[in-house]
Amino acid sequence: MTKYQLFTYKRYAEQVLMTPCVLLGRFLALFSSRNDFDIYFFIPIYGLGGAEYVNAKILDALPDQKILLIFTKKSTDETTIKFFQHPNVQITDCSKWTDNKWIYWANFMMRGYFATKIKGNKCATQVFIGQCNFAYKLTPHLPKSVAVLELIHLFDERFCNVWMPFVSFLHKRICVAQAEIDKINEYADNVGIPAQYKKLFSELRLFVEIPEDIKPTYQDNKRLKVYYAGRGTAQKRLWLHFEIAKKVKELSLPIDFYYVGNFQDELPIDIEEYASFTPSLAMGRQMYEFIKDKNILLLTSYSEGFPIALLEAMHFGIIPIVTPVGGMPTAIKHMENGVLLNNLNEEMVVQSAIEALQILATEKVLRNKLSENVRATFIEQFSRMRFDLFIRQFFSLPN
């Protein structure tokens, strides 16, 4: 028996066991107010991060659709909810039911509730899953006539265990990097997922739009400014970032490090001795004002899709020094428009980053070349028009 078959049989058993709770949800839905939507848009949270940025931009591309946006997990950054608010979007947060381990039965109940609400739509409707655990588990309860569309950001074996039993209910899938699609499909072969589901995937090319009045100011820096902006997770390997910053300080290089994000718990005790930290900033103008005077974006991640932080840096002509993971090597060419680190092991990541920083600290001509080239790459390959056209086609909507 393959892993795919095992997880599928497990899903069958769970569906039988949760039937009373699902039926309760269906019953309660019959007494709720009637409202039809073109798209039911399920995502975990709003917050500071690339995944949330992509979800918000997909909504931006659908102004003519009546959308119910459902958050299924508790969000902590209230400043970012504004990026999801549109006249055509109704927002509901059901996390108190779907993200509460003490009343997990309520998660089952909500599957029945939303399945019945969706089934009751008078107009044809679609369900969008933005890498949302709850929404995958909702799919077996939906009418077969409902198109289910999915965005997945990167390959993660643990997360594959979430979507794997429900892949047969998906109609279209997108991912932000072809390299991650290839990893997912290779994993699918290894665990016995039928080959037909490989054909569901296509690549989503991202973009960022930054107000024209926010201009880069890094040219006048007497000391290079290296930064990281985002969230802190094991995937980002910030401990390597901090180690690099500390060693650069010990070498007395003319380089300063800056951090912004919601990862206070991951900061070393002595961080103030060699770097500056700013608590989480709002996406948009506030973040761009923080970035515009920096010279170098350093990413030490062991896995990525295509980080928004990289696109923001490319827009400003900020030199990326990144690990060759996910979609980053498709845009960044070593010593042409950035630097690709040696990712053989963590020690080599640190060593190659320090070597690159030593070179860039002294070679201004090379810095200018990389900066100009990465800005040109951004202009050529990433645009809102391309993104919006793709999303409209993905949802089978007229342009």
N, C-alpha and C positions, 0 to 999 in steps of 0.2 A: 504493500500500500504506500502510495506517495504521500508526501507531507500535505500537498494540496487536497488529496482525497480525505486525509485524516481531519484536516481543519474544516472541510466541507461537512463531513459527518458530524463533527462537533457542533457546527452551526445548526444542523437539523435538530439535534437533541436539545440545544438551548432554545430553539424556537418553540418546541413542544412544551418545555418547562415554563416558558414565560407567557404562554397563551392567556392565562387568566388576567394578567396585568395588561397585556396588549388589548384584550377585549374591553377592559375597563376604560382604557384610553379612547378606544373607538366610541364607546358609549358616551363618554364625557364630551367628545367632539361634536356629537349630534346636538348638544345644547349650547354650543358656542356660537357667536355671531358669524354670519356668512360673509365671506369676502374672497373674491377671486383674484389670483395673481398669475402673471405670465411666467415668473421664475421664483422658485423657492431656493434661497441662497444660504447654504449652511456653512458656517466657518466657526472655528473654536473661539477666538478672542479678537478684540481690537487692542492694539498696543504698538510698541516701538520695535519694528523688525521687518525684514524683507518680505516675509510671507504676508504680513498684514498690508504692506504697501501694495503688493501685487493684487490682493483681493480688492483693495480700494480702487485701484486703477481699472480692474475689470468692471466694477460697478459704474465707473465714469463712462465707460464705452457703451453703456446700455441705458441711455436717458429716456428712450421711448418705451421701455418695458416697465410694467408694474411689478415690483419686486418685494417679497417678504424676506428680509434679512434676519437670520436666526443665529444668535451667538449661543454656543452650547457649553462653554467653560467660563469660569469666573475671570474677568479681566481686571487688571490692576492699574493701568495707565489711562485715567479718565480723559486726559488731554487729547487723545487720538480718536475719540469717537466721532469728532467733527468730520473726519475724512470719509465717513460712511453715510453721512446724512445728506440725502437728496430729496427733492420734491416727490419723486416717483418711488422712493424706498420707504417702506414701513419696517421699523426695527423692533425686534422682540428678543429679550434675553431670557432663555429658559434654563440657565445654568443651575438655578436652585433646585431644579428637578433632574437635570441630566448630568450634573457634576457634583453629586452628593453621595459619598460612599455609605452613609448611614441610612439612606433610603433608596438603595439601588433599584428597588422595585419600581420606583418612579421613572427611571430611565426606560424600562420596558413599557410602562404606561404611555410615555410620551411618544414612543414609536407608533403605537396604535393611534394616538391622538393626531399626529401629523400625517400619518398615512390616510386617515379618514378625511382630514381637511383637504389634502391634495386630491384625493379621489373625487371629492365633491366639487371641484372646479368646473364651471360651465365651459370655460375656454381651454384650449390645449395648453398644457403647462410643462415646464422643464424643472428638473432639480439639479442644482449645482453643488458639488462637494469640494470645498476648499481644504483638502487634507483634514477632514473632520471625522473622528471616530464614530460619533453618534450617527452621522448621516450614512456612513457605510452600513451600519447595522439597521438602519431604517429601510434600506432598499428592498429586502425580501417582502416587505409588507405593502409595497407600492403597486399600483396597477401596471401591467406590462406596457400599456400605451404611453406611460410617462418616460420621457427621455432623461437619462441620468448622465450628467457630464461631470468630469472630475479633473481637478488640478492637483498634481503631486509635485513637491518641490525638489526632492532628492531621494536617492536610494538609501534606505535604512532597513536592515534586515528585521529588526524588531517591529518596525511599522508595517513591513510586508505581511506580518502575521495578522495585522488588523484588516487590511483590505483584501488579502488573498481569498478568504471564503466568500467574498461578495463580488469578485471580479466579473462573474457571469451576468450581473445586473447592470454593469456599466456599458454605456453606448459609445462614449468618446472620452479620451484621456489626453491631457496635455501635461508637459513637464518643461521646466525652464532651461534645461540643458540636454542636448542629445546624448552626451556622455552618461548622464544619469538614466536616461531611457535605456541605453544599452546595458547598464548594470542591472536595471530592473528586469529586462527581458532575459538576460543571462541567468539571473536568479530564478525567474519563472521556469526556465528549462530545467534547472537543477531540482526544483521541487515538484515538477510534474504538472504545472499549469498548462492547459491546452494551448497550442501554438496560435490558434485563431485570435486569442486576446492580444497578441503582439501588435496586430494591425490597428488596434484602437488608438495608438499613441501618435502624437505629433508634437513638435517643439514650439514653445512659445518664446519669442524674442522680446525681451523687456525694454523699457525705456525710462528715462526720468526727464522731467521738465523743471527747470530752475528759472526763477524770475530774472529777466534780463538785467535788472539793476543790481543784481548780486554778482560782482566781478571778482575774479581771483586776485589776491594781493600778496601772494607768496614770493614774488620776484625780488622784493626788497629784504627778504630774510637774511640776516647775517649768520644765523644758525638754522640748520634745517629743522623743520617741524614734522615729526612723524605722529600719526594718529591711528586710533581705532575707535569706531562708533558703532554701537549696536548692543546686542544682548550677550550675556555670558552663559555659555553651556559647554559641556565637555567637547562638543563638536568644534568649538572655536579655539580650543587649546590656549586660552589666555595666559596660562602659566608659562608658556614659551615666550609669549609677547613680553611678559614682565621680566623674564630672564634676559632677553635681548636688551631691553631698556637698561637693566642694571649693569650689564657688561659694557654697554656703550658709555655709560656714566664712568665706569672704572677706567675705560680707555681714554677718557677726556676728549672724546670726539665732539665737534661743534654741532650737536644734535640734541633736540629736546623731544620728549614724548608726551602725548596728550591722550587722555581716555575720556569717553563719555558713554554712559549706558547704565542699565539697571543691574549691575553686577557687583555691588558694594561688598557682598559676602565673599567674593572671590579675590578681593584685593589683598596683596601682601601687607603685613604690618608696617613695613618700611617704605611703602610706595611713594610717600611724599619726598623721600630723599632723591628720587631719580625720575619722577614723572608727576604730571598734573592730572587730577581726576575731577570730572564734572558730573553730577547726578544726571539722570535721564533728561534729555531735551525732547521737545515735540518734533514730530516729523515736519518737514517743510522748511519755511523760512528760518526758523530758529536754528535748525540743524545746519542749513546751508551757510548761515553766518559763522557758525563754528568751524566749518570745513574750509572756507574760502582762503584762509591765510596759511594753510598747511602745504607742505611740499610732497609728502609721501604717505600713502596708505599702506599699512602693513597688515597682512592677513596670514595667520599661521594655522588655519583650519585644516582638519584632516578630512572633512567632507563639506561640500557646498553644492547648491544648485547653480544659480548665477546671482551672487549677492548684489543687492541694490547699492550697498556701500561702494562697490566697485564702479558701478555706472555713475554714481555721483562724483567720484574721484575723476573718472575719465572725462566727464563734462567739463570739469575745471582744469583739466590738463595736469592733475596731480599724479605723480608717478606711482603706479601700483607695484608693490613687492609682495607676491602672493605664492601660496603653494599651488602646484599644478593639479588641482582637483576640480571635479564638476565641470561646469562650462567655462571656467576661467581661462584655460589654455586655448580655447577657440578664439578668444579675443586678444589675449596678451601673448606676445611673442618675445622670447627672452632677448633682452638687450636691444630690441627694436622699438617697443613701446612700453616696456616695463621690465620687471625681473621675475623669473620663475625660480622659486627656491628649490633646493635639493630636499626632497621629501622622503628619502630613504628611511630615515628614522628621526626622532625628535632632536637628537644631538646635531644631525646634519642640517635640520631646519634652522636651528639657532646659529650654527657656524656660517651657513651660506647667507643668512640675513645680515649678520655682522659684516661679512666681507663685502656684500653689496652696499651697505650703508657707508663703509669706509671709502669705497670708490666714489659714490655719489657725493659724499661730503667734500671731495677735493676736485672733482671733474665737472665744472660748470657747463662746459660744452656738451658733455654727455647728458647732463640733466636737462638741458634745453631741448636736445634732440628727442629724448624719451617723452618729455612733456608735450611737445608739438605733435609727435606721432600718435600718442594715445588719445589726444583730443581729436585728431583726424579720424581715428578708428571709430570713436563715438559718433561723430557726425555721419560717417558713411554707413554704419551698420545698425544704429539704434534710433528709432523715431517713433513718435506717437502715432503717426498716420499708419505705419506698418502694424503696430500693436493693435490699434482699434479695428483695422480691417480684419485682422486675424480673429479677434474676439467675436466680431459680428458673424463671421463665417462659422466659427465654432458653435455659436448658438443658432445657426441656420437663419440668420436675420438679414434683411436687405441692407446694403451699405448706404 
